[in-house]
Amino acid sequence: MDIERPKSKQPIPAHAKRVFSGRIFDVYQWEQKMFDGTTETFEKLKRPDTVVVYPVLPDGRIILTDQEQPGKKPFLGATGGRVDEGEEILEAAKRELLEESGYKAEKFILWDAQQPVGKIDWAIYTFIAKGLTKVAGPDLDPGERITLKPVTFDEFLEMGANERFSEKAIAIRLLEAKLNPENKEELRKSFSPEY
């Protein structure tokens, strides 16, 4: 699967300089000409891309996660995480699904890909995974507590209004589906266990 990286609304120019390199975030700065002819220093963060995976069980339930991480309030979300350096996007999705749920999937469907924040060079790739097989127990990072929470399609739609649901871009799509019968049916087909 050839996956194109979504474009940023404010790309980091080629002449920008990295002025800080952190464990997750790098900071880039550059001189930007303003409309009045003056220049200002602009900056933007860059971080590793992430994958989000919504696994669909053979009975049609969608696996969500109830998660705790140090320094964050508990939240509901999907399996997923950072793409490792040099790792292909699909391989990262497969790895994160396996690590956080113990499942492998026969099919991964790219549902959404976007750069949600203008001041951060960071793409999020959202997949629907079908044809699940449980092959292991979860293999969590030391800073993760994850409980799998299978939900029905209708319960999944309700996540759009749940303040604990962490996938804000997806929450919008869920709310749209609740309001628009055509969107709801299209989404129901996307999350059908058949593929």
N, C-alpha and C positions, 0 to 999 in steps of 0.2 A: 504494500500500500504506500503510494507516494503522497506524502502529506505536506502541503504548502504552509509555510509559516505565515500567519496573518500579519499584515503590515501595521505599523504603529501610526497613529495620527500625527505624531511629532517624532520622526526618526532622529536618532543620534547622528549628527553630521560626521562624515569621514574624518574631518579635521579636529573633532573633539578630542580632548585629552582625558584619560582616566586619572583622576586626582586622589582616589581612594579605592582600595580593593579590600573588601570584607569577606566574611565566610559565606554570606548570601548575597549581599548587595555591593555593587561597584558604583562609584559616582563619576560621571563624566561632565566636563565643563567645556564651553566654547563661547567665543565672542559672537554676538548676534547684532547685526545692523538693525537699528530701529527706523521707524518711518520718518523721523526728523533728522536722520543722518548720524545720530550718535550711536554708540555701541554699548551694549550691556552684556554681562556675563550670564549665560543661561546654563542650567544644569539639568541632568536627568539621571535617574537610577537605572541600573541594569541588574537583572537577577536571572537565575535559571528558570526555564519554562516549567510548567507543571501539567500533569495529566489528572483527569478526573474520570472515574469509571463507574457507570451504573450497571451492575450485573443483573440479569433477568433470569430467575429460576425457571425450571421447566413448567412449574405450576402457574407462572405468570407474575409471581411476586417479584418485587424489585428490592435488592439488598441495599439498604442504607446503613450508615454507621452512626453509632452514638459514641462520641470521642471525648477524651480528656487529654490535654497536653499541658506541660508546665507553663504557667504564666497566662493561660487562656481560660475563659469560661468554657464549661462543657458545651459541645455543639453537635448538631446533626449534620450529616453530609454524605458523601460518597467515598468509595475507596479512591486512593490517589496520592500523589505527592510529586516531589521534584524529579525532573529529568536529569540523570547523571551526565556529566561531561562526556561527550562523544557517543552517547546513547541515542538510538533512534526513538522517535516519539511512540510508535506502536510497541516497541520492546519495553519502553518505560511503563506503558499502560498494562502490559502483560505482567511485568514484574510487580508493580504496585498491587494489582488485583490479587496475585498469588500471595504476596507478603501479608497483606492486610485481611484477606478473607480465607486463604487456603484453596481458592477455586482457580481453575483454568477455564478458558472459554474457547470455543471453536471459531467464533466470529466476533470481530470488533467492528462496530459501525461508528464512524466519526460523526457525532451529532452537532457539535459546535466547536468553533475555534475562534478566539478573539484575543485582542490585547485590551483589557478592560480599563486600564489606568493610563491616561495620557502622559504622565510624568515618570512612568516606569516602563522600560523595555522588557516586557514580560508577557508571554503568550500562555493561554490556558486552552488545552485541548480536552474536550469532553467526549467520551465514548459511551456507547451502549454495548454491553457484552452479552452474547447469547451462546447457548450450547454449553452450559456450565457443567463441570465435573469437579467434585470435591476431591482433591489429591493430597491435602496436608492440612495441618492446623496453621493458624496465623503465625507469622514470624515477625513480630513487631519490634520497632525501634525502642530503645530504653525510655524515650520520652513520649510513648504512645500507650494509651489504654483505649482499646476499641472493642465495642460490643456490636455484633452484626444485628441488624434490625430489619428483617424482611417485611415489606409493606405491600398492600394491594395497590393497583393503579390509582384507585380513588383516594386512598390514603396518601399516595405520592403527590397527587395534585394538591392536597391540603398543605403540603410542606411549603408551598409558595408563600403562605401567610404565617408560617411559623417563625417567630423571631430567632429561634435557635438554629434554623437552617442556614448553613454557611455559604451555600452556593448561590449568591445573590443574582448573578446573570441568569441562572437556570430558574430561580424563583420567579422572575419576570415571565419566563416562558410558561411556567406552570399556571400563573395567574391569568395569562392570556388564554390558555386552554380552558380554564374554568369559565371564562366569559364568552368564548366563541366556540360554538359547537363543531365547526369545521376544524379548527385547531385541535380541539379535544380528540376528535376521531383520528386525525393524522398522528397525533402524539400516541394515542392508544395503539395504533398499528405499529409505530416505531418501537414501542415497548412490548409488543406481542412476543411470546417465547418462540414463535415460528420465525424462521428466516429462510 
